[in-house]
Amino acid sequence: MKIRTLLVLLGAAAALAACNTSSPRPMPVAATPAQTGVEGSWSDPNGIISTFQAGTFTTRTTDSNQLLASGTYVNTSPSLVEINMTSLVRKTQSKVNCALVSQNQLNCTSDAGSQFTLARRM
């Protein structure tokens, strides 16, 4: 065998040995970032759904999706929210202050003094 042929065969063998024949690595899956602030959907213990979206607040029933209350909200700090809402059922306006005690719990107090808790819907 000629030296040149031997060198070509050795080079080809080295190139093949360098190839990785194992299965391809799976692509990493991006983790869903934890939600911050109050944006999104929340529910109370009775199943009423409240939604905070771009400064607008709504509360609806889960069975018929009937609008119960609507209004606006502002973040007064990273963990405090002030809601100005109108009850369509009672035809009254009220102010509600809520504290974001965790990413999944919002403790609220109305201007009449009633307290309630909302849990983030996943």
VMD Tcl script that builds the backbone (N, CA, C; Angstrom):
set m [mol new atoms 366]
animate dup $m
set s [atomselect $m all]
$s set {name element resname resid chain x y z} {
  {N N MET 1 A 0.846 -1.155 0.000}
  {CA C MET 1 A 0.000 0.000 0.000}
  {C C MET 1 A 0.896 1.223 0.000}
  {N N LYS 2 A 0.504 2.171 -0.775}
  {CA C LYS 2 A 1.307 3.368 -0.861}
  {C C LYS 2 A 1.092 4.223 0.376}
  {N N ILE 3 A 2.064 5.047 0.677}
  {CA C ILE 3 A 2.004 5.936 1.840}
  {C C ILE 3 A 0.858 6.925 1.674}
  {N N ARG 4 A 0.682 7.409 0.491}
  {CA C ARG 4 A -0.379 8.389 0.260}
  {C C ARG 4 A -1.746 7.772 0.525}
  {N N THR 5 A -2.002 6.573 0.061}
  {CA C THR 5 A -3.272 5.886 0.289}
  {C C THR 5 A -3.465 5.633 1.780}
  {N N LEU 6 A -2.412 5.256 2.464}
  {CA C LEU 6 A -2.473 5.007 3.897}
  {C C LEU 6 A -2.827 6.284 4.657}
  {N N LEU 7 A -2.237 7.414 4.257}
  {CA C LEU 7 A -2.536 8.686 4.915}
  {C C LEU 7 A -3.998 9.111 4.671}
  {N N VAL 8 A -4.506 8.881 3.472}
  {CA C VAL 8 A -5.889 9.209 3.153}
  {C C VAL 8 A -6.832 8.358 3.992}
  {N N LEU 9 A -6.536 7.056 4.109}
  {CA C LEU 9 A -7.381 6.167 4.905}
  {C C LEU 9 A -7.338 6.540 6.385}
  {N N LEU 10 A -6.170 6.885 6.896}
  {CA C LEU 10 A -6.039 7.305 8.290}
  {C C LEU 10 A -6.805 8.602 8.541}
  {N N GLY 11 A -6.730 9.532 7.607}
  {CA C GLY 11 A -7.459 10.797 7.738}
  {C C GLY 11 A -8.962 10.569 7.736}
  {N N ALA 12 A -9.425 9.697 6.853}
  {CA C ALA 12 A -10.857 9.386 6.791}
  {C C ALA 12 A -11.316 8.709 8.077}
  {N N ALA 13 A -10.492 7.795 8.600}
  {CA C ALA 13 A -10.833 7.111 9.851}
  {C C ALA 13 A -10.891 8.105 11.011}
  {N N ALA 14 A -9.963 9.054 11.059}
  {CA C ALA 14 A -9.957 10.063 12.117}
  {C C ALA 14 A -11.188 10.965 12.007}
  {N N ALA 15 A -11.549 11.319 10.788}
  {CA C ALA 15 A -12.723 12.165 10.587}
  {C C ALA 15 A -13.986 11.444 11.014}
  {N N LEU 16 A -14.121 10.177 10.698}
  {CA C LEU 16 A -15.286 9.398 11.106}
  {C C LEU 16 A -15.324 9.210 12.622}
  {N N ALA 17 A -14.183 9.036 13.236}
  {CA C ALA 17 A -14.132 8.862 14.685}
  {C C ALA 17 A -14.557 10.133 15.408}
  {N N ALA 18 A -14.338 11.268 14.775}
  {CA C ALA 18 A -14.697 12.542 15.405}
  {C C ALA 18 A -16.200 12.799 15.347}
  {N N CYS 19 A -16.903 12.096 14.494}
  {CA C CYS 19 A -18.352 12.291 14.392}
  {C C CYS 19 A -19.036 11.751 15.637}
  {N N ASN 20 A -20.048 12.470 16.105}
  {CA C ASN 20 A -20.818 12.035 17.263}
  {C C ASN 20 A -22.029 11.295 16.738}
  {N N THR 21 A -22.127 10.017 17.055}
  {CA C THR 21 A -23.235 9.220 16.558}
  {C C THR 21 A -24.345 9.073 17.587}
  {N N SER 22 A -24.207 9.729 18.739}
  {CA C SER 22 A -25.272 9.635 19.739}
  {C C SER 22 A -26.475 10.450 19.271}
  {N N SER 23 A -27.608 10.201 19.911}
  {CA C SER 23 A -28.824 10.916 19.520}
  {C C SER 23 A -28.684 12.399 19.843}
  {N N PRO 24 A -29.408 13.234 19.117}
  {CA C PRO 24 A -29.288 14.675 19.342}
  {C C PRO 24 A -29.782 15.055 20.746}
  {N N ARG 25 A -29.158 16.076 21.306}
  {CA C ARG 25 A -29.562 16.550 22.633}
  {C C ARG 25 A -30.906 17.238 22.530}
  {N N PRO 26 A -31.760 17.037 23.529}
  {CA C PRO 26 A -33.034 17.757 23.495}
  {C C PRO 26 A -32.806 19.248 23.734}
  {N N MET 27 A -33.624 20.045 23.105}
  {CA C MET 27 A -33.526 21.487 23.265}
  {C C MET 27 A -34.043 21.861 24.651}
  {N N PRO 28 A -33.384 22.800 25.324}
  {CA C PRO 28 A -33.886 23.202 26.634}
  {C C PRO 28 A -35.235 23.896 26.509}
  {N N VAL 29 A -36.092 23.650 27.470}
  {CA C VAL 29 A -37.417 24.248 27.476}
  {C C VAL 29 A -37.368 25.473 28.373}
  {N N ALA 30 A -37.820 26.580 27.842}
  {CA C ALA 30 A -37.828 27.812 28.622}
  {C C ALA 30 A -38.870 27.705 29.722}
  {N N ALA 31 A -38.484 28.051 30.919}
  {CA C ALA 31 A -39.409 28.023 32.032}
  {C C ALA 31 A -40.383 29.195 31.908}
  {N N THR 32 A -41.623 28.968 32.305}
  {CA C THR 32 A -42.605 30.038 32.297}
  {C C THR 32 A -42.258 31.006 33.412}
  {N N PRO 33 A -42.073 32.268 33.080}
  {CA C PRO 33 A -41.707 33.208 34.141}
  {C C PRO 33 A -42.841 33.368 35.141}
  {N N ALA 34 A -42.479 33.549 36.391}
  {CA C ALA 34 A -43.482 33.770 37.423}
  {C C ALA 34 A -44.175 35.101 37.160}
  {N N GLN 35 A -45.486 35.089 37.318}
  {CA C GLN 35 A -46.226 36.316 37.100}
  {C C GLN 35 A -45.927 37.293 38.223}
  {N N THR 36 A -45.841 38.536 37.859}
  {CA C THR 36 A -45.614 39.574 38.847}
  {C C THR 36 A -46.770 40.546 38.806}
  {N N GLY 37 A -46.996 41.229 39.901}
  {CA C GLY 37 A -48.095 42.173 39.962}
  {C C GLY 37 A -49.428 41.462 39.952}
  {N N VAL 38 A -50.483 42.209 39.653}
  {CA C VAL 38 A -51.832 41.650 39.714}
  {C C VAL 38 A -52.414 41.311 38.346}
  {N N GLU 39 A -51.707 41.610 37.283}
  {CA C GLU 39 A -52.232 41.323 35.941}
  {C C GLU 39 A -52.645 39.858 35.851}
  {N N GLY 40 A -53.827 39.627 35.292}
  {CA C GLY 40 A -54.293 38.259 35.091}
  {C C GLY 40 A -55.626 38.007 35.769}
  {N N SER 41 A -55.968 36.727 35.914}
  {CA C SER 41 A -57.253 36.323 36.481}
  {C C SER 41 A -57.085 35.825 37.906}
  {N N TRP 42 A -58.063 36.174 38.734}
  {CA C TRP 42 A -58.080 35.811 40.156}
  {C C TRP 42 A -59.472 35.295 40.487}
  {N N SER 43 A -59.562 34.443 41.508}
  {CA C SER 43 A -60.875 33.962 41.928}
  {C C SER 43 A -61.019 34.111 43.434}
  {N N ASP 44 A -62.276 34.260 43.864}
  {CA C ASP 44 A -62.549 34.306 45.301}
  {C C ASP 44 A -63.056 32.931 45.728}
  {N N PRO 45 A -63.243 32.697 47.019}
  {CA C PRO 45 A -63.695 31.370 47.475}
  {C C PRO 45 A -65.050 30.951 46.905}
  {N N ASN 46 A -65.870 31.906 46.451}
  {CA C ASN 46 A -67.176 31.577 45.870}
  {C C ASN 46 A -67.096 31.282 44.375}
  {N N GLY 47 A -65.900 31.386 43.791}
  {CA C GLY 47 A -65.731 31.097 42.376}
  {C C GLY 47 A -65.939 32.284 41.459}
  {N N ILE 48 A -66.098 33.472 42.016}
  {CA C ILE 48 A -66.231 34.680 41.196}
  {C C ILE 48 A -64.860 35.012 40.622}
  {N N ILE 49 A -64.802 35.343 39.342}
  {CA C ILE 49 A -63.536 35.601 38.661}
  {C C ILE 49 A -63.335 37.102 38.474}
  {N N SER 50 A -62.208 37.583 38.976}
  {CA C SER 50 A -61.820 38.985 38.784}
  {C C SER 50 A -60.631 39.025 37.843}
  {N N THR 51 A -60.649 39.967 36.919}
  {CA C THR 51 A -59.571 40.094 35.943}
  {C C THR 51 A -58.979 41.498 36.000}
  {N N PHE 52 A -57.656 41.544 36.069}
  {CA C PHE 52 A -56.907 42.791 36.027}
  {C C PHE 52 A -56.164 42.802 34.701}
  {N N GLN 53 A -56.453 43.787 33.866}
  {CA C GLN 53 A -55.788 43.832 32.570}
  {C C GLN 53 A -55.605 45.281 32.131}
  {N N ALA 54 A -54.349 45.719 32.086}
  {CA C ALA 54 A -53.972 47.038 31.575}
  {C C ALA 54 A -54.793 48.172 32.200}
  {N N GLY 55 A -54.947 48.132 33.528}
  {CA C GLY 55 A -55.651 49.190 34.220}
  {C C GLY 55 A -57.156 49.025 34.314}
  {N N THR 56 A -57.694 47.963 33.719}
  {CA C THR 56 A -59.126 47.693 33.754}
  {C C THR 56 A -59.409 46.499 34.662}
  {N N PHE 57 A -60.437 46.631 35.484}
  {CA C PHE 57 A -60.828 45.586 36.425}
  {C C PHE 57 A -62.245 45.133 36.102}
  {N N THR 58 A -62.476 43.812 36.053}
  {CA C THR 58 A -63.823 43.266 35.868}
  {C C THR 58 A -64.005 42.073 36.793}
  {N N THR 59 A -65.249 41.851 37.182}
  {CA C THR 59 A -65.618 40.680 37.979}
  {C C THR 59 A -66.801 40.017 37.293}
  {N N ARG 60 A -66.686 38.702 37.092}
  {CA C ARG 60 A -67.723 37.949 36.378}
  {C C ARG 60 A -68.055 36.654 37.107}
  {N N THR 61 A -69.247 36.141 36.829}
  {CA C THR 61 A -69.628 34.834 37.358}
  {C C THR 61 A -68.958 33.755 36.508}
  {N N THR 62 A -68.732 32.601 37.102}
  {CA C THR 62 A -68.105 31.520 36.339}
  {C C THR 62 A -69.123 30.751 35.508}
  {N N ASP 63 A -70.364 30.673 35.967}
  {CA C ASP 63 A -71.340 29.863 35.243}
  {C C ASP 63 A -71.853 30.531 33.967}
  {N N SER 64 A -72.252 31.799 34.065}
  {CA C SER 64 A -72.826 32.465 32.891}
  {C C SER 64 A -71.940 33.581 32.330}
  {N N ASN 65 A -70.800 33.816 32.976}
  {CA C ASN 65 A -69.876 34.873 32.557}
  {C C ASN 65 A -70.524 36.257 32.632}
  {N N GLN 66 A -71.529 36.396 33.506}
  {CA C GLN 66 A -72.236 37.670 33.673}
  {C C GLN 66 A -71.320 38.671 34.364}
  {N N LEU 67 A -71.279 39.881 33.841}
  {CA C LEU 67 A -70.478 40.951 34.420}
  {C C LEU 67 A -71.157 41.450 35.688}
  {N N LEU 68 A -70.439 41.373 36.823}
  {CA C LEU 68 A -70.971 41.808 38.109}
  {C C LEU 68 A -70.481 43.193 38.496}
  {N N ALA 69 A -69.221 43.479 38.165}
  {CA C ALA 69 A -68.632 44.773 38.512}
  {C C ALA 69 A -67.537 45.090 37.517}
  {N N SER 70 A -67.290 46.384 37.355}
  {CA C SER 70 A -66.192 46.799 36.477}
  {C C SER 70 A -65.622 48.096 37.016}
  {N N GLY 71 A -64.418 48.391 36.579}
  {CA C GLY 71 A -63.782 49.624 37.014}
  {C C GLY 71 A -62.349 49.694 36.556}
  {N N THR 72 A -61.575 50.459 37.301}
  {CA C THR 72 A -60.169 50.643 36.973}
  {C C THR 72 A -59.323 50.346 38.204}
  {N N TYR 73 A -58.036 50.158 37.980}
  {CA C TYR 73 A -57.120 49.953 39.103}
  {C C TYR 73 A -55.800 50.633 38.807}
  {N N VAL 74 A -55.104 50.976 39.885}
  {CA C VAL 74 A -53.754 51.530 39.782}
  {C C VAL 74 A -52.881 50.850 40.822}
  {N N ASN 75 A -51.641 50.637 40.452}
  {CA C ASN 75 A -50.662 50.119 41.401}
  {C C ASN 75 A -50.111 51.307 42.179}
  {N N THR 76 A -50.364 51.341 43.478}
  {CA C THR 76 A -49.848 52.437 44.293}
  {C C THR 76 A -48.452 52.131 44.814}
  {N N SER 77 A -48.046 50.869 44.730}
  {CA C SER 77 A -46.686 50.416 45.031}
  {C C SER 77 A -46.554 49.043 44.391}
  {N N PRO 78 A -45.380 48.431 44.430}
  {CA C PRO 78 A -45.250 47.096 43.819}
  {C C PRO 78 A -46.180 46.047 44.433}
  {N N SER 79 A -46.614 46.252 45.682}
  {CA C SER 79 A -47.461 45.242 46.315}
  {C C SER 79 A -48.847 45.762 46.721}
  {N N LEU 80 A -49.179 46.997 46.382}
  {CA C LEU 80 A -50.489 47.554 46.728}
  {C C LEU 80 A -51.229 48.023 45.482}
  {N N VAL 81 A -52.534 47.721 45.443}
  {CA C VAL 81 A -53.369 48.070 44.301}
  {C C VAL 81 A -54.631 48.749 44.818}
  {N N GLU 82 A -55.029 49.806 44.145}
  {CA C GLU 82 A -56.274 50.496 44.480}
  {C C GLU 82 A -57.246 50.306 43.329}
  {N N ILE 83 A -58.441 49.779 43.650}
  {CA C ILE 83 A -59.469 49.515 42.637}
  {C C ILE 83 A -60.622 50.479 42.848}
  {N N ASN 84 A -61.051 51.140 41.806}
  {CA C ASN 84 A -62.275 51.948 41.808}
  {C C ASN 84 A -63.259 51.204 40.931}
  {N N MET 85 A -64.350 50.723 41.550}
  {CA C MET 85 A -65.257 49.877 40.780}
  {C C MET 85 A -66.712 50.251 40.996}
  {N N THR 86 A -67.520 49.853 40.033}
  {CA C THR 86 A -68.961 50.029 40.089}
  {C C THR 86 A -69.601 48.656 40.082}
  {N N SER 87 A -70.429 48.405 41.094}
  {CA C SER 87 A -71.181 47.156 41.148}
  {C C SER 87 A -72.399 47.296 40.253}
  {N N LEU 88 A -72.514 46.442 39.258}
  {CA C LEU 88 A -73.657 46.487 38.362}
  {C C LEU 88 A -74.877 45.847 39.019}
  {N N VAL 89 A -74.659 45.040 40.046}
  {CA C VAL 89 A -75.746 44.392 40.762}
  {C C VAL 89 A -76.380 45.369 41.745}
  {N N ARG 90 A -75.541 46.047 42.539}
  {CA C ARG 90 A -76.040 46.967 43.571}
  {C C ARG 90 A -76.154 48.417 43.086}
  {N N LYS 91 A -75.603 48.700 41.929}
  {CA C LYS 91 A -75.585 50.063 41.376}
  {C C LYS 91 A -74.879 51.038 42.329}
  {N N THR 92 A -73.751 50.577 42.871}
  {CA C THR 92 A -72.968 51.405 43.798}
  {C C THR 92 A -71.527 51.478 43.327}
  {N N GLN 93 A -70.854 52.529 43.756}
  {CA C GLN 93 A -69.426 52.672 43.482}
  {C C GLN 93 A -68.673 52.472 44.778}
  {N N SER 94 A -67.489 51.858 44.675}
  {CA C SER 94 A -66.673 51.664 45.869}
  {C C SER 94 A -65.200 51.653 45.497}
  {N N LYS 95 A -64.398 51.807 46.532}
  {CA C LYS 95 A -62.953 51.745 46.386}
  {C C LYS 95 A -62.477 50.551 47.202}
  {N N VAL 96 A -61.580 49.784 46.625}
  {CA C VAL 96 A -61.041 48.595 47.282}
  {C C VAL 96 A -59.520 48.697 47.240}
  {N N ASN 97 A -58.897 48.458 48.382}
  {CA C ASN 97 A -57.436 48.416 48.455}
  {C C ASN 97 A -57.011 46.973 48.650}
  {N N CYS 98 A -56.044 46.546 47.859}
  {CA C CYS 98 A -55.575 45.167 47.912}
  {C C CYS 98 A -54.065 45.127 48.108}
  {N N ALA 99 A -53.641 44.144 48.884}
  {CA C ALA 99 A -52.215 43.919 49.116}
  {C C ALA 99 A -51.828 42.585 48.508}
  {N N LEU 100 A -50.818 42.610 47.681}
  {CA C LEU 100 A -50.293 41.391 47.066}
  {C C LEU 100 A -49.354 40.752 48.083}
  {N N VAL 101 A -49.875 39.774 48.858}
  {CA C VAL 101 A -49.077 39.173 49.928}
  {C C VAL 101 A -48.170 38.059 49.416}
  {N N SER 102 A -48.499 37.504 48.259}
  {CA C SER 102 A -47.634 36.559 47.554}
  {C C SER 102 A -48.021 36.651 46.086}
  {N N GLN 103 A -47.298 35.969 45.226}
  {CA C GLN 103 A -47.623 36.026 43.797}
  {C C GLN 103 A -48.976 35.408 43.499}
  {N N ASN 104 A -49.520 34.634 44.463}
  {CA C ASN 104 A -50.778 33.940 44.227}
  {C C ASN 104 A -51.894 34.342 45.182}
  {N N GLN 105 A -51.666 35.340 46.039}
  {CA C GLN 105 A -52.699 35.747 46.986}
  {C C GLN 105 A -52.785 37.259 47.085}
  {N N LEU 106 A -54.024 37.744 47.000}
  {CA C LEU 106 A -54.315 39.161 47.063}
  {C C LEU 106 A -55.337 39.378 48.180}
  {N N ASN 107 A -54.954 40.089 49.236}
  {CA C ASN 107 A -55.856 40.388 50.349}
  {C C ASN 107 A -56.443 41.772 50.140}
  {N N CYS 108 A -57.775 41.867 50.152}
  {CA C CYS 108 A -58.450 43.115 49.812}
  {C C CYS 108 A -59.379 43.578 50.927}
  {N N THR 109 A -59.524 44.906 51.020}
  {CA C THR 109 A -60.447 45.534 51.959}
  {C C THR 109 A -61.199 46.637 51.218}
  {N N SER 110 A -62.524 46.571 51.287}
  {CA C SER 110 A -63.342 47.606 50.615}
  {C C SER 110 A -63.425 48.833 51.506}
  {N N ASP 111 A -63.863 49.953 50.919}
  {CA C ASP 111 A -63.997 51.169 51.710}
  {C C ASP 111 A -65.081 51.045 52.776}
  {N N ALA 112 A -65.957 50.027 52.652}
  {CA C ALA 112 A -66.977 49.758 53.677}
  {C C ALA 112 A -66.424 48.868 54.790}
  {N N GLY 113 A -65.193 48.385 54.631}
  {CA C GLY 113 A -64.564 47.584 55.664}
  {C C GLY 113 A -64.623 46.080 55.467}
  {N N SER 114 A -65.323 45.607 54.444}
  {CA C SER 114 A -65.374 44.155 54.222}
  {C C SER 114 A -64.043 43.676 53.633}
  {N N GLN 115 A -63.644 42.488 54.053}
  {CA C GLN 115 A -62.377 41.920 53.604}
  {C C GLN 115 A -62.625 40.638 52.825}
  {N N PHE 116 A -61.779 40.409 51.830}
  {CA C PHE 116 A -61.857 39.182 51.040}
  {C C PHE 116 A -60.482 38.889 50.461}
  {N N THR 117 A -60.309 37.658 50.058}
  {CA C THR 117 A -59.034 37.201 49.505}
  {C C THR 117 A -59.268 36.660 48.099}
  {N N LEU 118 A -58.358 36.989 47.203}
  {CA C LEU 118 A -58.385 36.474 45.837}
  {C C LEU 118 A -57.160 35.590 45.630}
  {N N ALA 119 A -57.359 34.493 44.890}
  {CA C ALA 119 A -56.257 33.583 44.567}
  {C C ALA 119 A -56.033 33.611 43.058}
  {N N ARG 120 A -54.762 33.665 42.673}
  {CA C ARG 120 A -54.430 33.715 41.237}
  {C C ARG 120 A -54.864 32.411 40.568}
  {N N ARG 121 A -55.484 32.549 39.405}
  {CA C ARG 121 A -55.861 31.383 38.599}
  {C C ARG 121 A -54.690 31.024 37.696}
  {N N MET 122 A -54.354 29.765 37.644}
  {CA C MET 122 A -53.220 29.309 36.833}
  {C C MET 122 A -53.656 28.954 35.453}
}
mol reanalyze $m
mol bondsrecalc $m
mol representation Tube
mol addrep $m
